[in-house]
Structures are given as structure tokens and as C-alpha cells.
Amino acid sequence: SSGINAEYGVAQTKEEPLDSNLKTLMSLNAEFGERMVATRRKNEELLKRQIAKLSADNTSFHKEIDVMHSAMSDLHKRYDRAREIINHMRTREDELEEKIRGYLSDLNTAEENTRMVKEECEEKLEAANSKVEMTSVEYEKEKVLMEAQIKRLELESKSWHSKFLDKESSERELIAICDSLMGVKEKEMEES
């Protein structure tokens, strides 16, 4: 109390009456109460403004949190969609790789079949060429034989032709001789 009295300029002396001190004390108490009420009002106003500001900030934060929540929700949906697309693409990639492996296997089989057919065709072509060559050689032999036979037949024909001509001339000669003999005989018969 002596500290409060000293703070507000109240000096306690023995000469001053107690009433006067009481009045001063009451006056100081009233003044102190008014100051306390004013300070309290100021503090309440300050607290109300801070509460209003905090309330506005809180509302703003709630809005921002709602926006962030909405953005996170959209992001999560996009992430889920992207994951779904990636999984679909992986599945599609696996399917394509499987098809590629199948196509490569089919291609290898087709190449093997083509190689076998090619080898078979080459073998048949070689056999056919060999046969053609043999046939050509046989044809040439036959041609030579036929030409030789034709030549022989021509020679025989010429020989027969010349023999025929020789016979024909011999026959003519014989006929002429016979005719002349018959003529001589006829003459002799006429004369006798």
C-alpha cells in the first residue's frame, strides 16, 4: 500500500487526518478503478479487434484450407487417373510385347519354312536342270542317231533307186533284146 501511495503521489504523514487520507485513497481507488475499467475496455476493444481479425484470418484460413483440400482432391483424382492410365498403358505394353514376341516367333517360323522351301526348290531346280541337261544330251545323241539313220536310209534309198534304175535299164535292154528276138523270130516265121 505504501508503494501504491507513493506511485499516485499520496504521502502519508502523521499530521494529515485519517479522513483526508481515506478520501484521497478512495479518490485514488476510484481513479484507479476508472483507469482499470478504461484499460479493461481498451483491452477488451483490442481483444475484440484481435478476435475479429483472428476470426477473419481463421475464416480466410478455412477458405484456403478448403481450396487446398479441393486442390488436393483434384490432384488425388488426377493422380488416380494418371495411375489408371499408366497401368492401362503397362497392360497394353505387355500385350504389345506379347504380340511382338508372337509375331517374331511367326516370322522366325515363316523364315524357317521359307528357307526349307527355298532349299527344296533349289534341290528340285538342280534336279530339273540335271534332268534337262541329261535330256539335252540324250536328245543330242538321239538326234545324231536319227541323222545317221536318215543318212543311212537316204543312202539305201539312193542305192535302191540306182538299183531300180539299173534294173529298169536292164529291163529295157531285156525288153529291147526280147523285142528284137521276137522280131527276128517273126521274120523267120514269116519267111518260113
Secondary structure, DSSP 8 states (H G I E B T S, - for coil): -HHHHHHTT----SSS-HHHHHHHHHHHHHHHHHHHHHHHHHHHHHHHHHHHHHHHHHHHHHHHHHHHHHHHHHHHHHHHHHHHHHHHHHHHHHHHHHHHHHHHHHHHHHHHHHHHHHHHHHHHHHHHHHHHHHHHHHHHHHHHHHHHHHHHHHHHHHHHHHHHHHHHHHHHHHHHHHHHHHHHHHHHHHH-
